[in-house]
Amino acid sequence: MSKLSSQTKSFIVLFGLAVIGTYLCTMLWPDIASFNFKSYTYQYSPIPKNLDKPIAQAESAPVVDTATWKDYSNTDLGLSFKYKPDWKVKDVITKKDFKIIEIDPGAKFYNIKIYVSPKEFYVMEGLPTKTETIAGKEALNVNDLLYGIKTDTNYYTFDIGLSLSLVPDFMAMVHSVQFQ
């Protein structure tokens, strides 16, 4: 075996281990040898088509006091809301058919975004939602992480992004929204 390369030796050892492992598996778990993989059916559960029914909520988020929060108002986009004093609201940008307000909660978090469009919600189609009322309007809620609210003129999508530890503050911000 000394004339074999180290790669060949490694292959022989790994192949031997695979054979021994397969043999031990069939001895320790004899049913695997008789398992009919062709008859096994995968159980697929698509996202439900009926989105009018609310989904179950795991637990209630704690109540957040917004008395000391700052106010943001944008008459062009027709909304105002409260946000934490240490957060920063960036200038509105436009991408495709959406005007986007970004709220920066700090360096260790992803930005919260509010998408405003006269045509549609941002990335909400086909998601399971529950309904609630925010500022007198019916709101679609996707697990307290994404909200969609339609007014007479606009579709508003509130997106927390990946900063899941901010859910209570995000919910308080969304529930403080007023439409003009």
C-alpha positions as CSV (number, residue, x, y, z in Angstrom):
1,M,0.0,0.0,0.0
2,S,3.0,2.3,0.2
3,K,3.0,2.8,-3.6
4,L,-0.5,4.2,-3.5
5,S,-1.0,8.0,-3.4
6,S,-2.5,9.6,-0.3
7,Q,-5.6,10.4,-2.3
8,T,-6.2,6.8,-3.3
9,K,-5.6,5.7,0.3
10,S,-8.2,8.2,1.5
11,F,-10.7,7.0,-1.1
12,I,-10.2,3.4,0.0
13,V,-10.7,4.3,3.7
14,L,-13.8,6.4,3.0
15,F,-15.3,3.8,0.7
16,G,-14.7,1.1,3.4
17,L,-16.3,3.3,6.0
18,A,-19.4,3.8,3.8
19,V,-19.8,0.1,3.2
20,I,-19.4,-0.7,7.0
21,G,-21.8,2.1,7.9
22,T,-24.4,0.8,5.5
23,Y,-24.1,-2.7,6.8
24,L,-24.3,-1.5,10.4
25,C,-27.3,0.6,9.6
26,T,-29.2,-2.3,8.1
27,M,-28.3,-4.5,11.0
28,L,-29.3,-1.9,13.7
29,W,-32.3,-0.6,11.8
30,P,-33.6,-3.6,9.8
31,D,-36.8,-1.9,8.6
32,I,-34.8,0.4,6.4
33,A,-33.9,-2.5,4.0
34,S,-37.6,-3.2,3.4
35,F,-38.7,0.4,3.2
36,N,-40.4,1.1,-0.1
37,F,-39.3,4.5,-1.1
38,K,-41.4,4.5,-4.3
39,S,-44.6,4.1,-2.4
40,Y,-43.8,7.0,0.0
41,T,-45.9,10.1,-0.7
42,Y,-44.7,13.6,0.3
43,Q,-47.4,15.5,2.1
44,Y,-47.4,19.0,0.6
45,S,-49.4,21.8,2.4
46,P,-49.6,24.9,0.2
47,I,-50.4,28.4,1.6
48,P,-54.1,28.5,2.1
49,K,-56.1,30.3,-0.7
50,N,-58.7,31.6,1.6
51,L,-56.9,34.5,3.2
52,D,-60.1,36.1,4.7
53,K,-59.8,33.8,7.7
54,P,-57.4,35.1,10.4
55,I,-54.4,33.0,11.4
56,A,-53.8,32.1,15.0
57,Q,-51.6,34.5,17.0
58,A,-49.0,32.9,19.1
59,E,-49.0,35.4,21.9
60,S,-49.7,39.1,22.5
61,A,-47.0,41.6,22.3
62,P,-46.3,43.8,25.3
63,V,-48.0,47.2,25.4
64,V,-45.5,50.0,24.5
65,D,-45.8,53.5,25.9
66,T,-45.5,55.9,23.0
67,A,-46.0,59.1,25.0
68,T,-42.4,60.3,24.6
69,W,-42.1,59.2,20.9
70,K,-41.5,61.7,18.1
71,D,-44.1,62.4,15.4
72,Y,-43.5,62.0,11.7
73,S,-45.9,63.5,9.2
74,N,-45.9,63.4,5.4
75,T,-48.8,65.2,3.7
76,D,-47.6,64.1,0.2
77,L,-48.0,60.4,1.2
78,G,-51.0,61.1,3.4
79,L,-49.8,59.6,6.8
80,S,-48.3,60.4,10.1
81,F,-47.0,58.1,12.8
82,K,-45.0,58.0,16.1
83,Y,-41.5,56.6,16.3
84,K,-38.9,56.1,19.1
85,P,-36.8,59.2,19.8
86,D,-33.5,57.4,19.1
87,W,-34.7,56.1,15.6
88,K,-34.0,58.2,12.5
89,V,-36.5,58.6,9.6
90,K,-34.7,58.9,6.3
91,D,-35.8,60.9,3.2
92,V,-38.4,59.3,1.0
93,I,-37.0,57.4,-1.9
94,T,-38.8,56.1,-5.0
95,K,-38.2,52.6,-6.5
96,K,-40.5,51.3,-9.3
97,D,-44.1,52.2,-8.3
98,F,-43.3,52.6,-4.6
99,K,-42.4,55.5,-2.4
100,I,-40.4,54.2,0.5
101,I,-39.9,55.7,4.0
102,E,-37.0,54.0,5.9
103,I,-36.8,54.2,9.6
104,D,-33.3,53.4,11.0
105,P,-33.6,51.9,14.5
106,G,-29.8,51.9,15.0
107,A,-26.7,50.1,13.9
108,K,-27.5,46.6,15.1
109,F,-30.9,46.5,13.4
110,Y,-32.2,46.3,9.9
111,N,-34.2,49.3,8.7
112,I,-38.0,49.3,9.0
113,K,-39.7,50.3,5.7
114,I,-43.0,51.7,4.8
115,Y,-43.9,51.2,1.1
116,V,-46.6,53.5,-0.4
117,S,-48.2,52.8,-3.7
118,P,-51.5,53.8,-5.5
119,K,-51.6,50.3,-7.1
120,E,-50.7,47.5,-4.7
121,F,-49.2,46.3,-1.4
122,Y,-45.5,45.4,-1.4
123,V,-44.8,41.6,-1.2
124,M,-48.1,40.7,0.5
125,E,-49.8,38.7,-2.2
126,G,-50.5,35.1,-1.1
127,L,-49.4,35.4,2.5
128,P,-51.6,34.2,5.3
129,T,-53.1,37.2,7.1
130,K,-55.4,38.2,9.9
131,T,-57.4,41.4,9.8
132,E,-57.6,44.1,12.4
133,T,-58.5,47.8,12.4
134,I,-55.8,50.5,12.4
135,A,-56.8,54.2,12.2
136,G,-60.3,53.2,11.3
137,K,-59.1,51.2,8.3
138,E,-59.1,47.4,7.8
139,A,-55.5,46.2,8.1
140,L,-54.0,42.9,6.9
141,N,-51.5,41.6,9.5
142,V,-48.9,38.9,8.7
143,N,-47.6,37.6,12.1
144,D,-47.1,41.2,13.4
145,L,-44.2,41.6,11.0
146,L,-45.8,42.9,7.9
147,Y,-49.0,45.1,7.8
148,G,-51.0,46.2,4.8
149,I,-53.5,49.1,5.0
150,K,-55.5,50.4,2.0
151,T,-57.0,53.9,2.1
152,D,-59.0,55.6,-0.6
153,T,-55.9,56.6,-2.5
154,N,-53.0,54.4,-1.4
155,Y,-51.8,51.0,-0.3
156,Y,-49.4,51.2,2.7
157,T,-47.2,48.3,3.5
158,F,-45.3,48.4,6.8
159,D,-42.3,46.0,6.9
160,I,-40.2,45.2,10.0
161,G,-37.6,43.4,8.0
162,L,-35.4,41.1,10.0
163,S,-35.3,43.0,13.3
164,L,-37.6,40.6,15.1
165,S,-36.6,41.9,18.6
166,L,-38.3,45.2,17.6
167,V,-41.8,43.6,17.1
168,P,-43.4,45.4,20.1
169,D,-42.0,48.8,19.1
170,F,-42.9,48.1,15.4
171,M,-46.5,47.2,16.3
172,A,-46.8,50.4,18.5
173,M,-45.5,52.5,15.6
174,V,-47.9,50.9,13.1
175,H,-50.9,51.3,15.5
176,S,-50.0,55.0,15.9
177,V,-50.6,55.7,12.2
178,Q,-53.1,58.3,11.2
179,F,-54.1,58.9,7.6
180,Q,-54.8,62.4,6.2
